[in-house]
Amino acid sequence: MNFGTNVLAFQNSHLLFLFARSVLLQGGFFFVFMLIIYFDSLESL
């Protein structure tokens, strides 16, 4: 039974999941930031 390779694959998928989640969170914050700038520029017109 290849227990070591299974653990390694699990750790790799877990790191990939954490990376994707952090990118998604940063993308969400960036989207909200762009919306705030957009509405701020609308109010200043």
Buried (B, 14 or more C-beta within 10 A) or exposed (E): EEEEEEEEEEEEEEEEEEEEEEEEEEEEEEEEEEEEEEEEEEEEE
